[in-house]
Amino acid sequence: MKTGNSFVCPIPIRQYPQVLLAHGGGGTLTHQLIEKMFLPAFGNPLLGARHDGAVFDPPEGRMAFTTDSYVVRPLFFPGGDIGTLAVNGTVNDLAMCGARPLYLSAGFIIEEGLPMDTLWRVVRSMKRAADDAGVQIVTGDTKVVDRGKGDGIFINTAGVGAVPPGRAISPSAVREGDRILLSGDIGRHGIAIMAVREGLEFETTITSDCAPLAGIVESLCEAGIDIHCMRDLTRGGLASTLVEIAEATALQCEIEEVSVPIREEVRAACEILGFDPLYVANEGRFAAFVPAEQAERAVDLMRRHPLGAGAAVIGTVKAGSPGLATLRSLIGATRVIDMLSGEQLPRIC
Amino acid sequence: MKHIDEYRDGTAARACAEAIGRITTGPWTIMEVCGGQTHSIVKFGIDELLPPAVTLVHGPGCPVCVTALEYVEKAIEIASVPGVCFCSFGDMLRVPGISRDLLSVKAAGGDVRIVYSPLDALRLAAAHPDREVVFFAVGFETTAPAVAMAAYQAVRQGVRNFSMLVSHVRVPPAMEAVLSSPGNRVQGFLAAGHVCAVMGTSEYGPIASRYHIPIVVTGFEPVDILQGLYMCLRQLEQGRAEVENQYSRSVRPEGNPAARKLMGEIFRVVPRKWRGIGEIARSGLGLREEYASLDAETRFGVAHRTTEEPPECRSGLVLQGILKPRECPEFGTRCTPEHPLGATMVSSEGACAAYYHYRRRRS
């Protein structure tokens, strides 16, 4: 029976409409969940070997290894869901190391009572995202916690990728004079989540930018762009990335406010809520530090990729104020960009 | 974005700044009243475009910053009562009480929620008749109309499990308090545009003439603020002291009559304590007798609780324009957004927060 691509949950509702504690207990129900849902959905030889872990040959060059845990409310939002996040987030961390993502693990912590159909939707999303990113989910784990002890479902993914010989992408490679590139408009993921969570309605639906970045990164590397460093912009937004790089390199990262692409609807939402879009989360955007002479070509290449249509040069690495991220404001004054302390909270008026 | 982009235009801003340079002989000290204006000034670097003869000092118009410690403590006490769902604007949650803030009440299991409108809190109350829903009604004349509407609707709809902890404040008495303070150095005001969008401009004429001080009702974007400063400086240079309106796209002389009428039905003018400053006569809005049943202070028996302000936070001086954030010895050392001594360091409109985030590491 081919269930991997079916829209129908392989575990019939009349049997188990909801996840039970026993689905994580290691017995028959766990076995059924693996056999009927995970194996066919993620289907690949390494997972199919049913071993305690995936066993594979190391790729040529060095390897990158990363992990991240995903908790999001609501589980489904415009432009993605917790499944796409769990795959793309880890794929992107690998891509930022210059690695070609190969394999992922998937650990599910499910709250008792989660509709089986919800789990199936998440699993299908993960499969689709994995296919899009060219990775395989080769090992996993499932635990079920008592009702009220989780938020529907939490997912942890870890990933390994191959870093081709000769690539050395890290903050230590950043040099004075490097240009700072941004792969597209910022703030969409955070605002999309916020809008659904808080029931805010705008004229157009703001969709998350959640996407796998390995492809666009690869297109830059293959074209011979000497990327010194990259960071995907996640929680904390562009601002936190710039501060991190400035601190790690003891150089100054200066951006031009006017160059940072932000969609009209995201700007409007931020204005209403009192948020600074520089701090709003993204899930499909990255900043790249490249030599000045390659900046224009790199932006050109990015723009030719579907995920980089809005790419722009937004700033320059300087030596003037070591360890500081700064911004030239719209009116030409310079200010410091700081890390966020705590969460952004909606303002009063 | 229409109505925003043209007021953030770099060329227009520089032209305004040059015009200011041409008319200013100075020296002059001008206070922007509203915390939203303070943040625009520091965030966009508006003060850097001004001639050295112009000094900007930051005013008392941050609703979070001026809410008395006493009310923060009352909020924390009420929010900790089992069965209470305590609703607040997000900004208030990080404001330090004596030993903790509302976020820590939430972390300890209290039902503390962020709402965007007092009407959302009322809806929660209607949906959860088993819970006591309390709304923390703070802010200036800008937020008061929505709170008045929630009170009006609560009584109309007979929602009995809804109440409000009211600590509303009024701008004009605070401006007078600044001008009467012995250390006052303010020679001109940029009045808060959105407060005037509700209240109109008539309250400011008497202040302008009594203290012989120009007052320019001003918006919040860089070009607004620079235009407001230009108008204020032109008056100072010409020796005039009038009320002018830079923010005419939002502010009419009569304000918003419907909002004012509703506020008048629900609220009465009361004396109010301001954090760091103390009590200012006629500076607050409290519930009228007819709406006293909605008063959370009475419902939860906290009305007579008083709290002394700790002396180490000098935010009162900052809020009156006497001390600049960086002149405070605790700034950035004992007082940071992670460990604030006062509300000006944590509010999104607080002057100390603005300097900490945007200017901290510059000499």
Interface residues (C-beta under 8 A of the other chain):
Chain A: E198 L200 V258 E264 R267 A268 E271 G274 S321 L324 S329 L330 I331 G332 A333 T334 R335 V336 D338 S341 G342 L345 P346 R347 I348 C349
Chain B: M1 I4 R8 D9 G10 A13 R14 G36 V42 K43 F44 G45 I46 E48 L49 P63 V64 F89 G90 D91 M92 L93 R94 I114 Y116 V138 G139 F140 T142 T143 H194 P222 T336 P337 E338 S348 E349 Y356 H357 Y358 R359 R360 R361 R362
